Amino acid sequence: MAIERTIRYTGKEVTILWKQHLCIHSKKCWLGLPEVFKPGERPWIIPDGADGQRIIDQVRQCPSGALSIAEEANGTVEGSEPTGNMENEKTVVEIMPNGPAIVKGTVEIKHSDGTVELKEKQVALCRCGQSQKKPYCDGTHRTCGFVG
């Protein structure tokens, strides 16, 4: 079981938060902004590698919610659109080819043992049935031959 901790990478313009236990290694971050996200290096996130708005835009594409911007939690990122799921906003489910179901919006997940978790922005849910983090995707679909 992965330790649930958040690592902060603070730069001049933004602070990037990374929750390793949520990361499904989709590669979107480092393919989209390789000057900031460098998986083979330590530290692997360089928060001053690009301008703040480019980083914010890329972080918002994280399919698992493992990456976020610290200030967005307080709704204080200047020049950005409000985040969070307003009552009139839709929750969107996107089925990734041969991958997870990405749920975008604020979602309450009720587990079979009765525990409840609130996931904001987006979460990746397993469709292959092989994840060790069910109901969440851990990227196993890439190695188990899942097609769907």
Legacy VTK file of the C-alpha trace (Angstrom):
# vtk DataFile Version 3.0
C-alpha trace
ASCII
DATASET POLYDATA
POINTS 148 float
0.000 0.000 0.000
1.410 3.367 -1.027
1.948 6.018 1.609
-0.528 8.851 1.137
1.587 11.987 1.204
1.747 15.171 -0.787
5.071 16.567 -2.006
5.334 20.320 -2.648
7.497 21.754 -5.424
7.611 25.516 -4.909
8.748 27.890 -7.643
8.645 31.646 -8.134
5.156 31.630 -9.682
3.464 28.397 -8.625
3.608 25.586 -6.107
2.929 22.188 -7.648
1.540 19.480 -5.381
2.140 15.821 -6.223
0.250 12.978 -4.556
2.289 9.950 -5.557
-0.352 7.486 -4.315
-2.807 8.841 -6.905
-0.380 8.917 -9.837
-1.141 6.479 -12.673
1.917 7.492 -14.713
-0.134 8.512 -17.738
2.868 10.476 -19.076
0.639 13.478 -19.885
2.678 15.764 -17.645
6.114 15.039 -19.020
5.004 14.675 -22.630
3.057 17.941 -22.388
5.659 20.006 -20.509
9.015 18.174 -20.450
10.878 21.273 -19.249
8.982 21.014 -15.933
8.265 17.290 -15.509
11.399 15.119 -15.717
10.645 11.594 -14.450
14.248 10.337 -14.593
15.660 13.185 -12.495
15.542 14.222 -8.834
13.728 16.402 -8.151
11.489 15.283 -10.976
9.388 18.463 -10.977
11.095 21.771 -11.818
8.482 24.428 -10.891
10.446 27.232 -12.560
10.935 25.307 -15.826
8.116 27.208 -17.587
5.874 30.189 -16.936
3.207 29.754 -14.282
0.166 29.739 -16.563
1.641 27.006 -18.801
2.294 24.906 -15.695
-1.240 25.490 -14.380
-2.716 24.528 -17.758
-0.644 21.326 -17.894
-1.354 20.321 -14.287
-5.091 20.645 -14.950
-4.723 17.868 -17.556
-3.539 15.304 -14.986
-6.033 12.435 -15.391
-5.689 11.055 -11.868
-5.656 14.257 -9.843
-2.167 13.417 -8.559
-0.927 16.851 -9.653
-2.489 20.107 -8.493
-1.592 23.720 -7.883
-1.460 24.719 -4.195
-3.234 28.036 -4.605
-6.126 26.508 -6.564
-7.281 24.759 -3.426
-8.055 28.226 -2.026
-9.407 29.565 -5.323
-6.712 32.238 -5.466
-4.840 31.610 -8.703
-4.860 34.948 -10.500
-5.936 34.980 -14.105
-7.434 31.518 -13.970
-10.983 30.329 -14.181
-12.632 29.199 -10.945
-12.122 25.549 -10.114
-14.339 23.114 -8.271
-17.750 21.737 -9.063
-20.424 24.426 -8.795
-23.990 23.208 -8.486
-24.695 24.057 -12.130
-21.531 22.378 -13.453
-21.714 18.911 -14.917
-19.722 15.930 -13.773
-18.107 14.422 -16.866
-16.990 10.813 -17.310
-14.446 10.219 -20.071
-13.617 6.637 -21.035
-9.974 6.431 -22.061
-9.178 3.967 -24.857
-7.801 0.809 -23.226
-7.549 2.697 -19.944
-9.421 4.114 -16.970
-12.654 6.037 -16.675
-11.747 9.648 -15.893
-14.392 11.352 -13.760
-14.102 15.155 -13.888
-15.802 17.203 -11.195
-16.308 16.796 -7.483
-17.232 13.195 -6.721
-18.114 11.395 -3.517
-16.922 7.789 -3.567
-18.633 5.382 -1.184
-16.592 2.215 -0.596
-18.072 -1.192 0.227
-16.742 -0.928 3.802
-18.772 2.248 4.336
-15.927 4.751 4.115
-16.514 7.834 1.999
-13.934 9.880 0.098
-14.390 13.214 -1.632
-12.376 13.593 -4.832
-12.193 17.036 -6.382
-11.352 18.017 -9.954
-10.874 14.520 -11.372
-10.154 10.917 -10.537
-9.150 7.888 -12.623
-11.234 4.776 -11.947
-10.055 1.287 -12.917
-11.807 -0.475 -15.801
-9.440 -3.409 -16.285
-10.128 -4.974 -12.880
-6.420 -5.525 -12.165
-5.542 -2.359 -10.200
-4.016 -2.835 -6.761
-5.660 0.482 -5.753
-9.281 -0.310 -6.686
-11.510 1.472 -7.378
-8.697 3.759 -8.555
-6.516 3.131 -11.577
-2.848 2.360 -10.910
-1.808 1.995 -14.564
-1.937 -1.828 -14.604
-4.128 -1.713 -17.734
-0.956 -0.989 -19.744
0.685 -4.284 -18.726
-2.268 -6.686 -18.400
-3.434 -6.447 -22.023
-6.694 -4.649 -21.257
-8.655 -3.645 -24.326
-11.832 -1.691 -23.988
LINES 1 149
148 0 1 2 3 4 5 6 7 8 9 10 11 12 13 14 15 16 17 18 19 20 21 22 23 24 25 26 27 28 29 30 31 32 33 34 35 36 37 38 39 40 41 42 43 44 45 46 47 48 49 50 51 52 53 54 55 56 57 58 59 60 61 62 63 64 65 66 67 68 69 70 71 72 73 74 75 76 77 78 79 80 81 82 83 84 85 86 87 88 89 90 91 92 93 94 95 96 97 98 99 100 101 102 103 104 105 106 107 108 109 110 111 112 113 114 115 116 117 118 119 120 121 122 123 124 125 126 127 128 129 130 131 132 133 134 135 136 137 138 139 140 141 142 143 144 145 146 147
